[in-house]
Each structure stands twice: as C-alpha cells, then as structure tokens.
Amino acid sequence: MMDASVGEQNRRTHLEKRYSYLALAPAAAAICYPFLLDAFHAIVGTEVVSLPPFAVASATFVLVVAFVVPFLGIALACRPTSGPASRRLAYASVVSPTLYVFLGVVQALIKSPIPDEVIWCAIWLAIAKWSQPARDPVKSAEPVVGGWRSVHGVTALVLSLYVVFHLANHLFGLIGPDAHAAVMKIGRIVYRSNVGEPLLVATMLFQIGTGIHLAWRWSASAHNFQRTYQVASGVYLSVFILGHMNSVFVYARSFLGIPTDWNFAIGAPTGLIHDAWNIRLVPHYALGVFFVLSHLASGLRLVLIAHGVDQRVAGRLWGTCLAISAVVASAIIAGMSGVRIGAFAS
C-alpha cells in the first residue's frame, strides 16, 4: 500500500510539472517571437540581393515559425484541462505579432533607449508570473454574455463594409502604388470626412470594448476549436485595431506629421522585408487581414447554425472562408512587399 501511495504521488507530481510547463508554453513562444524576426533579418540583410538557396530556405523557415506563435496559442487555449488564467495566457500569446508592433510604436513615441526586446521579455515574464497554475482553478461556470454578443455582431456587420473596401483597396497594391492611391482617394471622401471619420473611430472603439468584454467572459471556460478560434481572432483584432489607430492618429499624424499613405504602410524607403524594424509588420498585417476575414466568417457560421443550417455544412463553409482569408492575406502582403501583377504578364 505504501509503494502504491508513493507511486501515485510521483505520478501526480509528474503531471503537475507537465501542466506547469505546458501552461507556460505560450509565454515562452511569445518571448521567442521578436528574436525570430531578428534572425530573419540577420539572414536576409538590408540589401535587395540574390540569396543562396539555403539562406532563402532558412529565412522562410524562421518566418514560418514566427507565424506559428499565435496559432500555438490558439491550440493551447483549446486544452480542456487548463484553467482561466492559463487559458488567457494562451489567448494573450495570439496577439504577439500585433502587440510587438504596438510596443515598437510606443517606444518610438516616448523615445525609449531600452531595446524593444528587453521590454518585451519583461512584459511576458510578468504575464507568465501572473498566470501561474497555483492561482488557476480548472473548472469554471459557463459565461453569461447577455445581449453583448448580438450588439457586437451587428456592429461588426456595419464595419464589414469599411473592412471589405479597405482590403480591396490594398489588393490594388498588386497593380501598383498609383492604383492603390486612386482607390484610396475615392474611399477617403467618406471615411475621412468630418462626419465619417469620427463615426468610424467611435464604432471601432465600441467594437474593441465589446470584443474584449466578450473575450474575457468566454475565456473563463474551455470551448471547441471553432469557438476558441473566434475568441482568439477577436482578441487579436482588438489589439490590432487599437494599435493601428495609435500608429495612424498619434504616431504618423501628430508625432511625425506625415501622410498615412502607401509609403507609410510599407515602411518606405526600405520596405517591409529588408528593415530590422519593418519586418515585424509582415506578420502584423498578414494576420490582421486573415483574422478579420475569418472572424467575420466565424460569426457567419454561428448565424447560419442558429437559423437551422446543418453544422457540417456551416463548418465546411467556414473552412472555405478561412482558406479564402489566407489567400487574400497572402496577396495583400505580396503587393506590399513589391510583387506586381504586371510583372507576371511581362
């Protein structure tokens, strides 16, 4: 009996250690994120030159690993054995790409002499400490969101008109900066007007507030992959939108006094790929596009199910929308990185 008791205790201790290590995996991945981007830049350098095949493969691998960080967070947030604090740590790691851009802009605004990587590590070590399993009960009641979900969905439907135009505008970057600027000029008649811009900003802020409220409530318990993905993509978008408005209104317009045009978006003159700071914009933008479209698709899936559509049919449609979202995100990033449709035709 004594040996059995000791064996059971050892097994529990082993499981607790595994739980602790796995619970902290999102923070570890997030801490590694900026160093992956640094490694990518070290490989590609600052000059646009032809790289040997091994260097191209290495740079591609490193960048892919950087993109994996938020999806690892989504996978870990699905774990049914994790408690609210550990689950919220996993959700927080999803926003690493856009949060790192936000941090860099704030660092520039305050003219901080401390490297971004140092601040980043300190932030995530503090978050990891807060999310220790000792203060993390596994079981949690099903969240009550009331009518906030419906209000959030209606607002998202209205904002989707702007989102579709904005993304279509960026797709014109595949033709060239002039085509992008021409389309943007038309759109700005509405969303840069004295009425349109304040309404757009207010609606965005309302969407951020309701989104964070819903995400906090939903993250209190474990869910299936589709629900977890919806919450995670919403968390990413909340930070992305807030950071994007900070970059546009505070950093560009007020601090630098420059136009927020194509050159601002691609980090001209150095561009996205060969600049040590700008490379962080690639995952930031790509995942922003991917998550906003797939988040809308997640909402559509729930609406279809609520109106009697078979879950398998709604699931297949959702999967198709995710694939389309990935294609659109890739096309936009390709255009921002210098790829042009005319180049293929010639």
Backbone torsions as a table, in degrees:
resi	resn	phi	psi	omega
1	MET	NA	-39.2	179.5
2	MET	-62.6	-43.6	-179.3
3	ASP	-64.7	-39.4	179.6
4	ALA	-64.9	-40.4	179.3
5	SER	-64.7	-42.7	178.6
6	VAL	-64.7	-40.4	179.2
7	GLY	-63.6	-41.2	178.7
8	GLU	-65.0	-39.6	179.1
9	GLN	-65.0	-40.5	178.0
10	ASN	-64.4	-39.3	179.1
11	ARG	-64.1	-41.8	178.9
12	ARG	-64.9	-40.7	178.9
13	THR	-62.4	-41.7	178.7
14	HIS	-63.0	-43.6	179.3
15	LEU	-65.1	-38.5	179.0
16	GLU	-64.5	-39.1	178.1
17	LYS	-66.0	-42.6	178.0
18	ARG	-61.5	-42.9	179.2
19	TYR	-61.1	-43.6	-178.3
20	SER	-63.5	-45.8	-179.5
21	TYR	-64.5	-45.0	-178.5
22	LEU	-67.4	-35.3	179.3
23	ALA	-64.7	-29.8	-178.5
24	LEU	-92.3	-2.4	-179.3
25	ALA	-58.4	-40.2	178.6
26	PRO	-59.8	-41.1	179.2
27	ALA	-65.9	-40.2	178.8
28	ALA	-63.0	-42.0	178.3
29	ALA	-64.6	-41.6	179.6
30	ALA	-64.6	-39.6	178.4
31	ILE	-62.3	-36.9	-179.9
32	CYS	-71.6	-22.0	-170.2
33	TYR	-53.0	-54.9	-178.0
34	PRO	-63.8	-28.7	179.9
35	PHE	-73.4	-27.1	172.3
36	LEU	-66.0	-42.1	177.3
37	LEU	-65.6	-38.4	176.5
38	ASP	-62.3	-39.9	179.1
39	ALA	-65.6	-40.5	177.7
40	PHE	-59.8	-46.9	-179.3
41	HIS	-64.1	-37.1	179.2
42	ALA	-62.6	-31.3	-179.7
43	ILE	-78.4	-48.0	-174.1
44	VAL	-81.5	-25.6	178.4
45	GLY	73.7	-172.7	-176.7
46	THR	-98.2	-10.3	-177.6
47	GLU	-104.5	143.6	176.7
48	VAL	-82.2	91.1	-179.2
49	VAL	-129.7	164.4	178.2
50	SER	-77.6	121.3	-179.1
51	LEU	-94.4	150.2	175.1
52	PRO	-65.3	156.2	-176.4
53	PRO	-54.5	-39.5	-179.0
54	PHE	-64.0	-39.5	179.0
55	ALA	-66.3	-40.4	178.0
56	VAL	-62.8	-44.1	179.7
57	ALA	-65.0	-40.0	-179.6
58	SER	-66.0	-45.5	179.8
59	ALA	-63.2	-41.3	179.1
60	THR	-63.1	-43.7	-179.7
61	PHE	-61.6	-45.8	-178.9
62	VAL	-62.4	-42.3	-179.2
63	LEU	-67.8	-37.9	177.2
64	VAL	-62.5	-42.3	177.9
65	VAL	-61.0	-39.3	177.5
66	ALA	-61.7	-38.7	178.0
67	PHE	-69.0	-24.5	-178.6
68	VAL	-70.5	-27.4	-174.4
69	VAL	-51.3	-53.0	179.9
70	PRO	-65.3	-32.2	-179.8
71	PHE	-74.8	-28.5	171.2
72	LEU	-63.3	-40.0	176.8
73	GLY	-60.9	-40.6	178.4
74	ILE	-64.2	-43.7	-179.7
75	ALA	-62.3	-42.6	-178.7
76	LEU	-71.9	-28.5	177.1
77	ALA	-68.9	-19.2	179.6
78	CYS	-79.3	-13.5	-174.9
79	ARG	-60.4	121.8	-178.2
80	PRO	-71.4	-17.9	-177.2
81	THR	-88.4	-8.0	-178.5
82	SER	-83.0	149.4	177.5
83	GLY	-90.4	176.7	-176.2
84	PRO	-55.7	-44.8	-177.2
85	ALA	-65.5	-43.9	178.2
86	SER	-65.8	-38.7	179.0
87	ARG	-65.9	-40.7	179.3
88	ARG	-68.6	-30.3	173.2
89	LEU	-63.4	-41.3	178.0
90	ALA	-63.6	-43.7	177.2
91	TYR	-62.1	-40.2	-179.4
92	ALA	-62.2	-36.5	-179.0
93	SER	-66.5	-22.6	178.6
94	VAL	-61.7	-32.3	-175.4
95	VAL	-85.5	5.8	-176.3
96	SER	-49.3	-48.9	-177.5
97	PRO	-60.3	-43.1	-178.0
98	THR	-81.1	-31.0	177.7
99	LEU	-67.4	-33.6	179.3
100	TYR	-68.1	-35.3	174.1
101	VAL	-67.1	-45.1	178.1
102	PHE	-56.0	-46.8	179.3
103	LEU	-60.0	-43.7	-179.0
104	GLY	-62.6	-38.8	178.7
105	VAL	-67.7	-43.9	178.3
106	VAL	-62.6	-40.7	177.9
107	GLN	-60.0	-40.3	178.1
108	ALA	-68.4	-38.7	-179.3
109	LEU	-63.8	-40.1	-178.7
110	ILE	-91.8	0.2	179.1
111	LYS	54.9	48.6	-178.0
112	SER	-72.5	133.5	176.8
113	PRO	-83.4	-8.2	-177.4
114	ILE	-82.6	130.6	179.1
115	PRO	-57.3	144.9	180.0
116	ASP	-56.2	-38.5	-176.9
117	GLU	-62.3	-35.6	-179.3
118	VAL	-67.4	-48.1	178.6
119	ILE	-61.8	-41.6	-178.9
120	TRP	-59.9	-47.7	179.9
121	CYS	-63.1	-40.8	179.8
122	ALA	-62.9	-41.4	179.6
123	ILE	-61.5	-47.5	-175.0
124	TRP	-74.3	-30.2	174.1
125	LEU	-65.4	-38.2	177.5
126	ALA	-66.9	-42.3	178.9
127	ILE	-64.5	-41.5	179.5
128	ALA	-63.7	-40.1	178.3
129	LYS	-62.6	-40.8	-179.8
130	TRP	-64.2	-31.3	-172.5
131	SER	-95.7	19.9	-179.2
132	GLN	-56.8	139.8	-176.3
133	PRO	-58.8	-23.0	-177.2
134	ALA	-60.1	-28.5	-179.6
135	ARG	-107.2	28.5	-168.4
136	ASP	-128.7	82.5	178.2
137	PRO	-62.7	140.0	-174.7
138	VAL	-74.9	-44.2	-175.5
139	LYS	-84.2	141.6	179.1
140	SER	-148.8	147.6	-179.1
141	ALA	-70.3	153.8	176.7
142	GLU	-62.2	131.8	-175.2
143	PRO	-67.8	148.9	175.4
144	VAL	-110.0	114.2	-175.8
145	VAL	-107.5	-9.8	176.5
146	GLY	59.7	-140.3	-178.7
147	GLY	-88.1	1.8	-177.8
148	TRP	-62.2	-35.7	-178.8
149	ARG	-63.9	-41.2	179.8
150	SER	-66.7	-43.7	179.0
151	VAL	-62.5	-42.6	179.2
152	HIS	-62.0	-40.3	-179.9
153	GLY	-67.4	-40.8	178.6
154	VAL	-65.2	-42.6	178.1
155	THR	-62.5	-39.9	178.6
156	ALA	-62.5	-37.8	179.1
157	LEU	-62.5	-41.0	178.5
158	VAL	-66.7	-45.8	-178.6
159	LEU	-67.3	-23.0	-179.3
160	SER	-61.6	-26.3	176.7
161	LEU	-62.8	-44.8	177.3
162	TYR	-67.4	-41.8	-177.5
163	VAL	-60.9	-46.4	-179.3
164	VAL	-61.2	-44.9	178.6
165	PHE	-63.7	-44.2	-176.3
166	HIS	-62.5	-42.7	180.0
167	LEU	-71.0	-38.9	175.7
168	ALA	-61.3	-39.0	176.7
169	ASN	-58.4	-44.4	180.0
170	HIS	-68.1	-29.2	176.9
171	LEU	-65.1	-26.4	176.3
172	PHE	-67.0	-13.9	174.7
173	GLY	-63.1	-21.8	175.6
174	LEU	-66.9	-24.0	175.1
175	ILE	-83.3	-41.9	178.0
176	GLY	155.2	165.5	-179.3
177	PRO	-59.7	-34.4	-179.2
178	ASP	-66.0	-41.0	177.9
179	ALA	-65.1	-41.7	177.6
180	HIS	-60.9	-44.8	-178.0
181	ALA	-65.6	-37.6	-179.0
182	ALA	-64.5	-44.2	179.3
183	VAL	-68.2	-41.3	-179.5
184	MET	-62.5	-36.7	179.4
185	LYS	-61.3	-38.0	178.3
186	ILE	-66.9	-45.8	-178.1
187	GLY	-65.1	-35.7	-177.0
188	ARG	-67.6	-16.8	174.5
189	ILE	-58.2	-33.0	-178.9
190	VAL	-94.9	-58.1	-170.4
191	TYR	-83.6	-3.4	172.0
192	ARG	-109.3	7.3	-179.3
193	SER	-73.5	168.5	-178.6
194	ASN	-64.5	-24.3	178.0
195	VAL	-96.7	-44.4	-174.6
196	GLY	-62.8	-45.1	-175.7
197	GLU	-66.1	-48.2	177.0
198	PRO	-60.2	-39.1	178.2
199	LEU	-64.6	-41.0	179.8
200	LEU	-64.3	-44.9	179.8
201	VAL	-63.8	-44.7	-179.7
202	ALA	-62.8	-40.8	179.3
203	THR	-66.1	-40.2	177.9
204	MET	-62.3	-44.5	-179.9
205	LEU	-64.6	-39.3	176.4
206	PHE	-63.1	-40.8	179.7
207	GLN	-65.4	-38.8	177.2
208	ILE	-63.0	-47.6	-178.6
209	GLY	-60.9	-48.8	-179.9
210	THR	-67.9	-35.0	179.7
211	GLY	-64.8	-45.0	178.8
212	ILE	-64.5	-40.0	178.1
213	HIS	-60.5	-46.5	-179.7
214	LEU	-66.9	-41.7	-179.3
215	ALA	-62.7	-40.8	179.2
216	TRP	-63.3	-41.7	179.7
217	ARG	-67.3	-46.9	-176.5
218	TRP	-68.2	-31.5	-177.1
219	SER	-73.2	-4.8	179.1
220	ALA	-70.4	-18.8	-179.5
221	SER	-139.2	164.3	-178.9
222	ALA	-81.2	149.2	-179.7
223	HIS	-138.8	173.3	175.7
224	ASN	-71.3	175.4	-173.5
225	PHE	-61.7	-42.8	-176.6
226	GLN	-62.0	-44.9	178.8
227	ARG	-66.6	-43.0	179.0
228	THR	-60.9	-42.3	178.9
229	TYR	-62.9	-41.2	179.8
230	GLN	-61.9	-44.7	178.9
231	VAL	-64.2	-46.1	-177.2
232	ALA	-63.2	-44.1	179.3
233	SER	-65.6	-34.9	177.0
234	GLY	-66.5	-39.5	176.8
235	VAL	-62.2	-44.5	178.4
236	TYR	-58.7	-46.4	-177.0
237	LEU	-65.4	-34.7	178.8
238	SER	-61.1	-46.3	179.2
239	VAL	-70.5	-38.8	-179.8
240	PHE	-60.9	-48.6	-178.0
241	ILE	-65.0	-43.9	179.2
242	LEU	-62.4	-44.4	178.9
243	GLY	-66.6	-37.5	-179.7
244	HIS	-65.6	-41.0	177.9
245	MET	-66.9	-36.8	176.2
246	ASN	-63.2	-41.9	179.5
247	SER	-64.7	-40.0	-175.9
248	VAL	-78.4	-55.4	-171.4
249	PHE	-79.0	-40.9	-175.4
250	VAL	-90.2	-56.4	-172.7
251	TYR	-72.3	-52.3	-175.1
252	ALA	-75.9	-55.8	-173.4
253	ARG	-73.0	-46.2	-173.8
254	SER	-89.1	-46.4	-173.5
255	PHE	-78.7	-50.2	-177.8
256	LEU	-93.5	-26.2	-177.4
257	GLY	66.1	41.5	-178.6
258	ILE	-119.5	156.9	178.1
259	PRO	-72.9	145.6	178.0
260	THR	-93.3	69.3	-176.8
261	ASP	-105.3	-160.8	-179.0
262	TRP	-60.2	-43.1	-179.3
263	ASN	-62.1	-37.1	177.4
264	PHE	-66.5	-41.4	-177.2
265	ALA	-65.2	-37.4	-175.7
266	ILE	-96.5	4.7	178.7
267	GLY	66.8	39.3	179.3
268	ALA	-63.2	151.5	5.2
269	PRO	-88.1	-11.0	-175.1
270	THR	-76.4	-29.0	-179.7
271	GLY	87.0	-177.2	-173.6
272	LEU	-81.6	-37.1	-167.1
273	ILE	-83.1	-39.4	-170.4
274	HIS	-104.7	23.7	177.3
275	ASP	-121.6	134.1	-175.0
276	ALA	-62.4	-33.1	178.9
277	TRP	-85.9	-44.0	-172.4
278	ASN	-67.2	-22.1	-177.8
279	ILE	-61.5	-25.9	178.4
280	ARG	-67.3	-17.1	179.0
281	LEU	-74.3	-21.5	-177.6
282	VAL	-65.3	-56.6	175.2
283	PRO	-64.0	-36.0	180.0
284	HIS	-56.8	-51.7	-179.7
285	TYR	-70.8	-48.0	-175.1
286	ALA	-59.8	-46.2	179.9
287	LEU	-72.1	-29.7	175.3
288	GLY	-60.6	-46.1	178.3
289	VAL	-66.4	-47.2	-178.0
290	PHE	-60.9	-45.5	-176.1
291	PHE	-73.1	-34.2	-179.0
292	VAL	-68.5	-39.4	179.3
293	LEU	-72.3	-42.7	-178.8
294	SER	-73.3	-26.7	175.3
295	HIS	-68.1	-41.0	174.7
296	LEU	-62.8	-38.9	178.4
297	ALA	-65.0	-34.8	177.8
298	SER	-64.6	-41.1	176.4
299	GLY	-64.1	-40.9	178.6
300	LEU	-62.5	-39.8	178.8
301	ARG	-57.7	-46.1	-179.7
302	LEU	-65.9	-38.6	178.8
303	VAL	-63.8	-43.2	-179.9
304	LEU	-63.3	-43.2	179.5
305	ILE	-63.8	-40.3	180.0
306	ALA	-65.0	-23.9	179.9
307	HIS	-100.9	20.6	170.4
308	GLY	93.3	2.5	177.8
309	VAL	-71.9	137.5	-179.8
310	ASP	-57.6	137.9	-176.3
311	GLN	-61.2	-35.2	179.2
312	ARG	-67.0	-39.9	177.8
313	VAL	-65.6	-45.5	178.4
314	ALA	-63.2	-36.8	178.3
315	GLY	-65.6	-41.2	178.2
316	ARG	-65.7	-40.2	177.2
317	LEU	-63.0	-41.4	178.3
318	TRP	-61.6	-43.9	178.3
319	GLY	-62.4	-39.4	177.3
320	THR	-63.5	-41.2	178.7
321	CYS	-64.3	-36.4	176.6
322	LEU	-63.1	-41.4	178.7
323	ALA	-64.0	-42.7	178.0
324	ILE	-63.7	-39.8	178.7
325	SER	-60.1	-41.5	179.3
326	ALA	-65.3	-39.3	179.2
327	VAL	-65.7	-45.0	-179.9
328	VAL	-63.5	-43.4	179.6
329	ALA	-62.0	-42.7	179.4
330	SER	-64.1	-40.5	-179.7
331	ALA	-65.3	-41.7	-179.5
332	ILE	-66.0	-44.1	178.6
333	ILE	-65.2	-37.5	177.2
334	ALA	-60.6	-44.3	178.4
335	GLY	-63.9	-40.7	179.7
336	MET	-70.5	-20.6	179.6
337	SER	-92.4	0.5	175.1
338	GLY	110.3	-1.8	178.7
339	VAL	-74.4	135.3	-179.0
340	ARG	-127.7	139.7	-179.9
341	ILE	-62.5	-39.7	-179.4
342	GLY	-61.0	-26.6	-178.6
343	ALA	-66.4	-34.0	179.5
344	PHE	-73.9	-36.7	-178.3
345	ALA	-67.3	-33.0	-179.0
346	SER	-82.9	NA	NA
